[in-house]
Amino acid sequence: MLKKIVVSLVFFACTAQVSANQFSQFGEVTESYTASGWTMVKLSGNQVNPDGCPKNHYYAINRGAANYEAFLSSILAAQVAKKTVKFWIGGGCAGQNGEYPKIQSIQIK
């Protein structure tokens, strides 16, 4: 019986680690920072950091990500138009030195 409880707790802990993705709050893009390998974005409001990245004052996406150009275009369009956006965040860390929460998708309101 104790073995079943321990196995269940270990399974639960592993599952909680794997499903750490979450949405950011809706906010305006207040800053975007693009370099040769990544783009980092700052939103107004509170930031989320489901993967415990070392830094969380930006969200980031790396150039090698699927649809990187579409993400960048959407981010810049939202910034210029002063639209609110939210990001699906998770899957590790990205951006400068791989230290910021990683953008998986974007929703523009």
C-alpha positions as a Python dict, from the first residue, in 0.01 Angstrom:
ca = {
    (1, 'M'): (0, 0, 0),
    (2, 'L'): (278, 244, 92),
    (3, 'K'): (451, 164, -238),
    (4, 'K'): (134, 260, -432),
    (5, 'I'): (112, 590, -246),
    (6, 'V'): (477, 672, -315),
    (7, 'V'): (443, 580, -684),
    (8, 'S'): (128, 795, -710),
    (9, 'L'): (303, 1093, -549),
    (10, 'V'): (604, 1060, -780),
    (11, 'F'): (375, 1036, -1083),
    (12, 'F'): (181, 1344, -970),
    (13, 'A'): (501, 1543, -915),
    (14, 'C'): (630, 1452, -1263),
    (15, 'T'): (297, 1538, -1424),
    (16, 'A'): (292, 1877, -1250),
    (17, 'Q'): (639, 1953, -1386),
    (18, 'V'): (548, 1859, -1745),
    (19, 'S'): (225, 2060, -1760),
    (20, 'A'): (368, 2391, -1642),
    (21, 'N'): (248, 2597, -1942),
    (22, 'Q'): (7, 2884, -1876),
    (23, 'F'): (-137, 3200, -2030),
    (24, 'S'): (-2, 3540, -1947),
    (25, 'Q'): (-249, 3813, -1863),
    (26, 'F'): (-370, 4038, -2143),
    (27, 'G'): (-148, 4345, -2166),
    (28, 'E'): (-7, 4599, -2408),
    (29, 'V'): (332, 4537, -2563),
    (30, 'T'): (535, 4807, -2388),
    (31, 'E'): (872, 4702, -2529),
    (32, 'S'): (1016, 4465, -2787),
    (33, 'Y'): (1382, 4379, -2821),
    (34, 'T'): (1505, 4185, -3124),
    (35, 'A'): (1857, 4053, -3179),
    (36, 'S'): (2003, 3807, -3427),
    (37, 'G'): (1869, 3495, -3257),
    (38, 'W'): (1562, 3599, -3059),
    (39, 'T'): (1293, 3855, -2980),
    (40, 'M'): (1199, 3953, -2626),
    (41, 'V'): (873, 4126, -2537),
    (42, 'K'): (757, 4314, -2228),
    (43, 'L'): (384, 4333, -2152),
    (44, 'S'): (208, 4570, -1915),
    (45, 'G'): (80, 4395, -1603),
    (46, 'N'): (213, 4098, -1411),
    (47, 'Q'): (441, 3845, -1578),
    (48, 'V'): (405, 3467, -1543),
    (49, 'N'): (700, 3229, -1523),
    (50, 'P'): (569, 2870, -1521),
    (51, 'D'): (909, 2711, -1590),
    (52, 'G'): (1099, 2911, -1328),
    (53, 'C'): (1330, 3084, -1578),
    (54, 'P'): (1610, 3290, -1418),
    (55, 'K'): (1460, 3620, -1539),
    (56, 'N'): (1097, 3709, -1605),
    (57, 'H'): (1066, 4077, -1693),
    (58, 'Y'): (1042, 3981, -2065),
    (59, 'Y'): (885, 3694, -2259),
    (60, 'A'): (1095, 3556, -2543),
    (61, 'I'): (1091, 3354, -2862),
    (62, 'N'): (1396, 3219, -3043),
    (63, 'R'): (1450, 3258, -3416),
    (64, 'G'): (1447, 2879, -3468),
    (65, 'A'): (1088, 2847, -3339),
    (66, 'A'): (816, 2742, -3581),
    (67, 'N'): (638, 3051, -3718),
    (68, 'Y'): (897, 3289, -3570),
    (69, 'E'): (841, 3546, -3847),
    (70, 'A'): (463, 3536, -3794),
    (71, 'F'): (508, 3583, -3418),
    (72, 'L'): (743, 3876, -3473),
    (73, 'S'): (503, 4040, -3722),
    (74, 'S'): (209, 3992, -3484),
    (75, 'I'): (402, 4133, -3187),
    (76, 'L'): (515, 4440, -3380),
    (77, 'A'): (168, 4500, -3527),
    (78, 'A'): (12, 4478, -3180),
    (79, 'Q'): (274, 4715, -3040),
    (80, 'V'): (215, 4978, -3310),
    (81, 'A'): (-165, 4946, -3292),
    (82, 'K'): (-161, 4946, -2910),
    (83, 'K'): (-366, 4624, -2901),
    (84, 'T'): (-369, 4400, -2598),
    (85, 'V'): (-218, 4054, -2631),
    (86, 'K'): (-165, 3746, -2422),
    (87, 'F'): (88, 3469, -2470),
    (88, 'W'): (81, 3095, -2406),
    (89, 'I'): (404, 3056, -2205),
    (90, 'G'): (601, 2739, -2137),
    (91, 'G'): (828, 2476, -2282),
    (92, 'G'): (1140, 2608, -2115),
    (93, 'C'): (1329, 2934, -2137),
    (94, 'A'): (1434, 3139, -2441),
    (95, 'G'): (1577, 3476, -2542),
    (96, 'Q'): (1907, 3630, -2442),
    (97, 'N'): (2116, 3358, -2274),
    (98, 'G'): (1805, 3136, -2261),
    (99, 'E'): (1687, 3308, -1942),
    (100, 'Y'): (1330, 3426, -2013),
    (101, 'P'): (987, 3254, -2025),
    (102, 'K'): (927, 3112, -2373),
    (103, 'I'): (638, 3227, -2596),
    (104, 'Q'): (446, 2936, -2755),
    (105, 'S'): (155, 3131, -2908),
    (106, 'I'): (0, 3477, -2917),
    (107, 'Q'): (-357, 3602, -2897),
    (108, 'I'): (-437, 3960, -2999),
    (109, 'K'): (-751, 4125, -2866),
}
